[in-house]
Amino acid sequence: MKAAATHTVREMHAKDPGYHAHLNAALLAAIPPDAAMVLEIGCGTGALGAAHKGRNPDARVHGVEIQPAAAAAAAQVLDMVLCCGAETADLGFLEGRVDCLVYGDVLQHMADPWAVLARDRALLSDTGLVVASIPNVQHWSLIEHLLRGHWTYSDQGLLDTAHLRFFTYESIVAMFDAAGLEIGRTLGLLNTPERATALAESLAPALMALGVDTAQFARTSGPLQYLVTATPR
């Protein structure tokens, strides 16, 4: 499950500048407004952290960002930014202090996100919360393409060339559970249930033969990504 990564850092992060400046509004809404210490892994240019500081001026927001230009921009709006990879970041100085730990579309870029989650759990305060958004590889569009024999990588999206890992809802839950984190809330983002239901209905005989519940299949193939919140067990 944890095969060696094949992408170089240059390949993984040679993105258009706008890619690093994106603000995920659903992710921001999931961060408790009163979170006093926020750590964002993969903070890009700091748009999310700056938005949180805008609604909570007393908050401190630290970031980790591997792309130098994005990290430099983030350092202008956040309290501290480490320019390095998430898997090699030395974050021990924050142990027990983080009120909200944010992974916005970054876990799939890591060679070993399981180990990162387990390591970073120690950073959380007694009431700390993990907030993460993760692409859904079970999305109906990928299933349709796969049934046609297509699995084509692109510069961004579900088959971003920088993605090293792929997750379904079930494997997301398993990853958080293995890290000692209990998922409290799950939200399907950019959900298109009508397309997922249409695919499920067309595949109903095959799904039934495989013992797969058609309604459940439709629910888990609708979201383009999942937003989850979790707390330490």
Buried (B, 14 or more C-beta within 10 A) or exposed (E): EEEEBEBEEEEBBEBEEEBBBBBBEBBBEBBBEEBBBBBBBBBBBBBBBBBBBEEBEEBBBBBBBBBEEBBBBBBEBBBBBBBEBBBEBEBEEBEEBBBBBBBBBBBBBBBBBBBBBBBBBBBBBEEBBBBBBBBBBBBBBBBBBEEEEEEEEEEBBBBBEBBBBBBBBEBBBEBBEEBEBBBEEBBBBEBBBEBBBEBBEEBEEEBEEEEEEBEEBBBBBBBBBBBBBBBBE
